Amino acid sequence: MTPPPGAPAPFPWEEAMGAGLGLLRLPADQFWRLTPRELAAALGALAPKRAAPLPRARLDALMARFPDGAERRQT
């Protein structure tokens, strides 16, 4: 059955079970007692940390220094 437009996506049970039971190797009883937020936190500990987003002022400075325009293509 297809959800109506605008409805939230169903919870990804296959991926959650694969991650919890396979990747984290949790016993089934422990997996089923986790909340989705706890599972996400446990999986987040395995993921590499992402760098903070570039502040807008720094992006503007880089764009001014290295413009994407005709002046760049003429080299």
C-alpha positions as CSV (number, residue, x, y, z in Angstrom):
1,M,0.0,0.0,0.0
2,T,1.3,3.4,-0.9
3,P,1.2,6.1,1.8
4,P,-0.8,9.3,0.9
5,P,1.2,12.3,-0.4
6,G,2.8,14.2,2.4
7,A,2.6,11.3,4.9
8,P,5.8,10.5,6.8
9,A,7.9,7.6,5.5
10,P,7.4,4.4,7.4
11,F,10.1,3.4,9.9
12,P,12.9,1.5,8.2
13,W,12.6,-1.7,10.2
14,E,14.8,-3.8,7.8
15,E,17.7,-1.3,8.1
16,A,17.2,-0.9,11.9
17,M,17.3,-4.6,12.5
18,G,20.3,-5.1,10.2
19,A,22.2,-2.4,12.1
20,G,21.2,-3.4,15.6
21,L,21.4,-7.2,15.2
22,G,24.1,-7.4,12.6
23,L,26.4,-4.4,12.9
24,L,26.1,-3.7,16.7
25,R,25.6,-7.5,17.4
26,L,22.9,-6.8,20.0
27,P,21.0,-9.7,21.4
28,A,17.4,-9.6,20.1
29,D,15.9,-8.8,23.5
30,Q,18.2,-5.8,23.9
31,F,17.5,-4.6,20.4
32,W,13.8,-4.6,20.9
33,R,14.1,-2.6,24.2
34,L,15.9,0.2,22.4
35,T,14.1,3.3,21.4
36,P,14.9,4.6,17.8
37,R,16.8,7.5,19.4
38,E,19.0,5.1,21.4
39,L,19.7,3.0,18.3
40,A,20.6,6.2,16.4
41,A,23.0,7.2,19.1
42,A,24.6,3.8,19.2
43,L,25.1,3.9,15.4
44,G,26.3,7.5,15.5
45,A,29.2,6.4,17.7
46,L,30.4,4.2,14.8
47,A,30.2,6.9,12.2
48,P,33.1,9.3,11.5
49,K,32.6,12.8,12.9
50,R,31.6,15.4,10.4
51,A,33.3,18.8,10.1
52,A,31.3,21.8,11.2
53,P,29.6,23.6,8.3
54,L,31.4,26.4,6.7
55,P,30.3,29.8,8.0
56,R,28.7,32.0,5.4
57,A,31.3,34.7,5.8
58,R,34.1,32.2,5.0
59,L,32.2,30.9,2.0
60,D,31.7,34.4,0.7
61,A,35.4,35.1,1.1
62,L,36.3,31.9,-0.8
63,M,33.8,32.7,-3.5
64,A,35.4,36.1,-3.9
65,R,38.9,34.7,-4.1
66,F,38.0,31.8,-6.5
67,P,35.0,33.0,-8.6
68,D,33.1,30.8,-10.9
69,G,32.9,33.0,-13.9
70,A,34.4,34.0,-17.2
71,E,37.5,35.4,-15.6
72,R,38.4,32.0,-14.3
73,R,37.9,30.2,-17.6
74,Q,40.2,32.6,-19.5
75,T,43.3,31.1,-17.9
